[in-house]
């Protein structure tokens, strides 16, 4: 019984780290979309990145670490500021 408890604890720790890794990867993919979207007339590309960023924030919140979540929140802030400057479209 005790061995099963240890195995479950280790498994949940690995899952928490993997969720953080997935969150960071989604943040990086979103950042690749958000950076070119800062160019005038490409602001609409931020709308493609927003769902990925939100999923990254959710996965980061479920993980055992805050790094991925915080990275996605920074990318979300950059995308939101750019969208607000362009009026949501431009």
LINGI-V567584 format. One record per backbone hydrogen bond with DSSP energy under -0.5 kcal/mol. CO is the residue of the C=O (numbers start at 1). NH is the residue of the N-H. If there is no record, write none. Layout:
# LINGI-V567584
CO | NH
CO | NH
This chain:
# LINGI-V567584
1 | 5
2 | 6
3 | 7
4 | 8
5 | 9
6 | 10
7 | 11
8 | 12
9 | 13
10 | 14
11 | 15
12 | 16
13 | 17
14 | 18
15 | 19
16 | 20
16 | 64
17 | 21
18 | 22
19 | 23
20 | 24
21 | 25
22 | 26
23 | 27
24 | 28
25 | 29
26 | 30
27 | 31
28 | 32
29 | 33
30 | 34
31 | 35
32 | 36
33 | 37
35 | 38
36 | 39
39 | 42
42 | 45
43 | 46
44 | 47
45 | 48
45 | 49
46 | 50
47 | 51
48 | 52
49 | 53
50 | 54
51 | 55
52 | 56
53 | 57
54 | 58
55 | 59
56 | 60
57 | 61
58 | 62
59 | 63
66 | 70
67 | 71
68 | 72
69 | 73
70 | 74
71 | 75
72 | 76
73 | 77
74 | 78
75 | 79
76 | 80
77 | 81
78 | 82
79 | 83
80 | 84
81 | 85
82 | 86
83 | 88
84 | 87
86 | 89
86 | 90
90 | 41
90 | 43
